[in-house]
Amino acid sequence: MRVLFVPYVLPPLQYPAALCYHKLLLGLAMQDAEIEVCHVDPASYRHFGSPALDLALASKLPQNVIYLPVSSPETGLFYRKINANPKISRLFYFLTQPTKREWIGAAKALLARRNPRRYDAVVTCSQPNCNHLLGLWLKENYSIPWISYFSDPWVDNPYSHLRNDAFLRAHQARMEAKVVAASDLVLFTSEETRTLVMGKYPEIPREKSGVLPHCYVPGWYRRQSGALNEAKEGAKGEGPLTMLHAGNFYGPRSPRPVIDALSELERKKGISGRFRLRMVGGMRDADRTYAREQGVGHLIEFHPTVPYLDSLALQSRADWLLLVDAPSPDGPSVFLPSKLIDYFGSDKPILGVTPIPGTSARVLAEAGHPVRDLFDHAGLVEIFARIADGWIPDRPDVSADFEVGSVGRTFLGFVERAVARGRPLGKTAKSAR
């Protein structure tokens, strides 16, 4: 079976989407599918801030795959001028929205030269959501069975810029509706996201959608040479219990609920010498200052972002792992963080500080890990006290559910299902404008 996989980003670009799609690609490649990958050429990717590249991770891309890098015009003078000014960018929304739409024309040109009818199926992934416009074009013009895969909600994402722009929201809502209607299968990372999105389309049968979670790769947790040095980590069984938070704090995601809980616990019980929290990743300077002001600067170590494989190695050496999600402004959180699935691969106890109810809370609770709401200060103080005292939860082993080979088999099953469902669409659906 020949599958066209469209992720937009892949390593060496070091972004969450690139990491997620790398692992999904690896899982599908393990099933002996014949895969071609249409992705942006890293040299033409428009970075937000300094380039984030991970060459070590790029070396682990599957070799039994054909890669089709697309030189995107997004770094050209025209688009750089447009995107430099948000007001001008909005005027040219038909060229730049959904985000990263600039690359779609170049991707179409490349694929048209390769006779797309050769593919048995196409899988388009978001983020970015513009990838699904490429899938829609392939479905309309070449009648290829098509899976649209959403790692996050599109129009319903509470953190999206669409939230405060009624015009763009309506424009992209029409796009989303066309994508969902034309896809042979629509996949999501969680049942909560599936319910949220597909609930808007009662005319579409439920069996047209499914859940494909993130995955982890067991062999990637071995210690890497660039990880934090042994002296800082301490030998196993010596020194204080170490909890690790891996990843960046940005937007509404904040470490302050954790800082506040540790501050009260330190004042009341004095956990210095028994507990330390290591935070590895980007964070606002104001939050580091806040930790010192709250009297827990000696309990928390702050480290900059490390390469992804080094992060996994650090997870495997920690005693506990910490997940901190953003508050959910519109009811239960539907997001399944890829970091949580990476945590499962380390086989360590996890404390989830996350909206309740929500996807992370449900998945963690089902796996026997403790969960506290972001705004449950007393509950956070209580659970940190138990952890500092050496408590370890009894928990079932659910890691096999998210292992790359298992998820890859599920992925292949969905592809086969899409091929069976695939039907000619021809020109009956109009292209998204």
Secondary structure in CASP SS format (residue, H / E / C, confidence):
PFRMAT SS
TARGET T0000
AUTHOR 0000-0000-0000
METHOD secondary structure of the structure
MODEL  1
M C 1.00
R E 1.00
V E 1.00
L E 1.00
F E 1.00
V E 1.00
P E 1.00
Y E 1.00
V C 1.00
L C 1.00
P C 1.00
P C 1.00
L E 1.00
Q C 1.00
Y C 1.00
P H 1.00
A H 1.00
A H 1.00
L H 1.00
C H 1.00
Y H 1.00
H H 1.00
K H 1.00
L H 1.00
L H 1.00
L H 1.00
G H 1.00
L H 1.00
A H 1.00
M C 1.00
Q C 1.00
D C 1.00
A C 1.00
E E 1.00
I E 1.00
E E 1.00
V E 1.00
C E 1.00
H E 1.00
V E 1.00
D C 1.00
P H 1.00
A H 1.00
S H 1.00
Y C 1.00
R C 1.00
H C 1.00
F C 1.00
G C 1.00
S C 1.00
P C 1.00
A C 1.00
L E 1.00
D C 1.00
L H 1.00
A H 1.00
L H 1.00
A H 1.00
S C 1.00
K C 1.00
L C 1.00
P C 1.00
Q C 1.00
N C 1.00
V E 1.00
I E 1.00
Y E 1.00
L E 1.00
P E 1.00
V E 1.00
S C 1.00
S C 1.00
P H 1.00
E H 1.00
T H 1.00
G C 1.00
L H 1.00
F H 1.00
Y H 1.00
R H 1.00
K H 1.00
I H 1.00
N H 1.00
A C 1.00
N C 1.00
P H 1.00
K H 1.00
I H 1.00
S H 1.00
R H 1.00
L H 1.00
F C 1.00
Y H 1.00
F H 1.00
L H 1.00
T H 1.00
Q C 1.00
P C 1.00
T C 1.00
K C 1.00
R H 1.00
E H 1.00
W H 1.00
I H 1.00
G H 1.00
A H 1.00
A H 1.00
K H 1.00
A H 1.00
L H 1.00
L H 1.00
A H 1.00
R C 1.00
R C 1.00
N C 1.00
P H 1.00
R H 1.00
R H 1.00
Y C 1.00
D C 1.00
A E 1.00
V E 1.00
V E 1.00
T E 1.00
C E 1.00
S E 1.00
Q C 1.00
P C 1.00
N C 1.00
C C 1.00
N H 1.00
H H 1.00
L H 1.00
L H 1.00
G H 1.00
L H 1.00
W H 1.00
L H 1.00
K H 1.00
E H 1.00
N H 1.00
Y H 1.00
S C 1.00
I C 1.00
P C 1.00
W E 1.00
I E 1.00
S E 1.00
Y E 1.00
F E 1.00
S C 1.00
D C 1.00
P C 1.00
W C 1.00
V C 1.00
D C 1.00
N C 1.00
P C 1.00
Y C 1.00
S C 1.00
H H 1.00
L H 1.00
R H 1.00
N H 1.00
D C 1.00
A H 1.00
F H 1.00
L H 1.00
R H 1.00
A H 1.00
H H 1.00
Q H 1.00
A H 1.00
R H 1.00
M H 1.00
E H 1.00
A H 1.00
K H 1.00
V H 1.00
V H 1.00
A H 1.00
A H 1.00
S C 1.00
D C 1.00
L E 1.00
V E 1.00
L E 1.00
F E 1.00
T C 1.00
S C 1.00
E H 1.00
E H 1.00
T H 1.00
R H 1.00
T H 1.00
L H 1.00
V H 1.00
M H 1.00
G C 1.00
K C 1.00
Y C 1.00
P C 1.00
E C 1.00
I C 1.00
P C 1.00
R H 1.00
E H 1.00
K H 1.00
S E 1.00
G E 1.00
V E 1.00
L C 1.00
P C 1.00
H C 1.00
C C 1.00
Y E 1.00
V C 1.00
P H 1.00
G H 1.00
W H 1.00
Y H 1.00
R C 1.00
R C 1.00
Q C 1.00
S C 1.00
G C 1.00
A C 1.00
L C 1.00
N C 1.00
E H 1.00
A H 1.00
K H 1.00
E H 1.00
G C 1.00
A C 1.00
K C 1.00
G C 1.00
E C 1.00
G C 1.00
P C 1.00
L E 1.00
T E 1.00
M E 1.00
L E 1.00
H E 1.00
A E 1.00
G C 1.00
N C 1.00
F C 1.00
Y C 1.00
G C 1.00
P C 1.00
R C 1.00
S C 1.00
P C 1.00
R H 1.00
P H 1.00
V H 1.00
I H 1.00
D H 1.00
A H 1.00
L H 1.00
S H 1.00
E H 1.00
L H 1.00
E H 1.00
R H 1.00
K H 1.00
K H 1.00
G C 1.00
I C 1.00
S C 1.00
G C 1.00
R C 1.00
F E 1.00
R E 1.00
L E 1.00
R E 1.00
M E 1.00
V E 1.00
G C 1.00
G C 1.00
M C 1.00
R C 1.00
D H 1.00
A H 1.00
D H 1.00
R H 1.00
T H 1.00
Y H 1.00
A H 1.00
R H 1.00
E H 1.00
Q C 1.00
G C 1.00
V C 1.00
G C 1.00
H C 1.00
L C 1.00
I E 1.00
E E 1.00
F E 1.00
H E 1.00
P C 1.00
T C 1.00
V C 1.00
P C 1.00
Y H 1.00
L H 1.00
D H 1.00
S H 1.00
L H 1.00
A H 1.00
L H 1.00
Q H 1.00
S H 1.00
R H 1.00
A C 1.00
D C 1.00
W E 1.00
L E 1.00
L E 1.00
L E 1.00
V E 1.00
D C 1.00
A C 1.00
P C 1.00
S C 1.00
P C 1.00
D C 1.00
G C 1.00
P C 1.00
S E 1.00
V C 1.00
F C 1.00
L C 1.00
P C 1.00
S H 1.00
K H 1.00
L H 1.00
I H 1.00
D H 1.00
Y H 1.00
F H 1.00
G H 1.00
S H 1.00
D C 1.00
K C 1.00
P C 1.00
I E 1.00
L E 1.00
G E 1.00
V E 1.00
T C 1.00
P C 1.00
I C 1.00
P C 1.00
G E 1.00
T H 1.00
S H 1.00
A H 1.00
R H 1.00
V H 1.00
L H 1.00
A H 1.00
E H 1.00
A C 1.00
G C 1.00
H C 1.00
P C 1.00
V E 1.00
R E 1.00
D C 1.00
L C 1.00
F C 1.00
D C 1.00
H H 1.00
A H 1.00
G H 1.00
L H 1.00
V H 1.00
E H 1.00
I H 1.00
F H 1.00
A H 1.00
R H 1.00
I H 1.00
A H 1.00
D C 1.00
G C 1.00
W C 1.00
I C 1.00
P C 1.00
D C 1.00
R C 1.00
P C 1.00
D C 1.00
V C 1.00
S H 1.00
A H 1.00
D H 1.00
F H 1.00
E E 1.00
V H 1.00
G H 1.00
S H 1.00
V H 1.00
G H 1.00
R H 1.00
T H 1.00
F H 1.00
L H 1.00
G H 1.00
F H 1.00
V H 1.00
E H 1.00
R H 1.00
A H 1.00
V H 1.00
A H 1.00
R H 1.00
G C 1.00
R C 1.00
P C 1.00
L C 1.00
G C 1.00
K C 1.00
T C 1.00
A C 1.00
K C 1.00
S C 1.00
A C 1.00
R C 1.00
END
